[in-house]
Amino acid sequence: MKKALLSVLVYFLITQCLGALLYAVIALLMKSNNMSIPGPALLSGMYMLCIFIAITICWKGLKVMRIPETFSTSDIKWGWALVAIVAAIAGIFAGNLLIEIINLPDLFEEDMMDMADSIWGILTIAIIGPIAEELVLREGLCGYLIRNGSNPTKAIWISAITFGIIHFNPTQVAIAVIVIILGVIYVKTGSIVLTSIIHILNNSFAVVQMKILGEEAKDLKMVDWVGGYTIAGLCIIIGFAVCYFLMRKFWESNPSSTSIEH
């Protein structure tokens, strides 16, 4: 377990701390030479570079990832994949409504808005970031634990809790239940392909919302959109119920992938 958790720590330190440091140093050098600083593009570029460095260390150095095996689709049953996607969407919708009702703050909203101003930022938020997190949390943490004797259910919970801790953002901690769904899908398919698709869909929706609404996206309330708190409460109950029912069917109807154990 220590090696798997170390890989998550390495990823977090490199992408967050080293990325911020590189951005600050380059921005300072550019400013001292009277050069304009391409804020969002530069920040996104540094983040992408750090993601590449971190994934390479976890893969080649710590050896906690199966690449390219984790991108295999051989164990994915696409009919059930659609069921899992619908379940995830229902859970995400209900989770977002719940977050609004209990009024949890999004500490990184401003950063995401800034990054969405450049094409590199959009690629980072919508595609590269989700795939990198699936590699680290599903393949590198959950998968490594299973390959070294951990119970799949325990591994799924550990990856979900770790997700909440490393993001250090109340809104993302609250939807750790969605990470449990991704863990279940990973265990059943032995691949991060389907989990990455769901993760990308979720982040892409947020980017589209930011690009279309701009600053107004901060004031958008799904609770008002569905018709108030009473209806929102019903939507939360129905959304989580649908998510649970479909994921239970998915779990019972699909054997755990054997490829994840090798």
FENZIHU-V613636 format. One line per field, one symbol per residue. ss: DSSP state (H for helix, E for strand, L for the rest). phi: phi as a letter, one per 40 degrees, with the letter a starting at -180 (. if undefined). burial: # if it has 24 or more other ideal C-beta (glycine too) atoms within 12 Angstrom, else .. A space follows every 10 residues. Layout:
ss = ???
phi = ???
burial = ???
This chain:
ss = LHHHHHHHHH HHHHHHHHHH HHHHHHHHHH HHLLLLLLHH HHHHHHHHHH HHHHHHHHHH HLLLLLLLHH HLLLLLLHHH HHHHHHHHHH HHHHHHHHHH HLLLLLLLHH HHHHHLLLHH HHHHHHHHHH HHHHHHHHHH HHHHHHHLLL LHHHHHHHHH HHHHHHHLLH HHHHLHHHHH HHHHHHHHHL LLHHHHHHHH HHHHHHHHHH HHHHHHHHHL LHHHHHLLHH HHHHHHHHHH HHHHHHHHHH HHHLLLLLHH HL
phi = .dcccccccc ccccccccdc cccccccccc ccbfbcccdd cccccccccc cccccccccc ccfbbbbcdc ccbccccccc cccccccccc cccccccccc ccfccbcbdc cccccccbcc ccccccbcdd cccccccccc bccccccbgc cdcccccccc ccdccccfbd ccccbccccc ccccccccbg acccccdccc cccccccdcc cccgcccccc bccccchhcc cccccccccc ccdccccccc cccbcccccc cb
burial = ...####### ##.###.##. .##..##... ........## ########## #####.###. .#.###..## #...##...# #.######## ########## #....#..#. ########.# ########## ########## #######... .#..###### ####.##... ########## ########## ########## ###.###.## #......... .##....... .#..##..## .##..##..# #..#.##.## ..
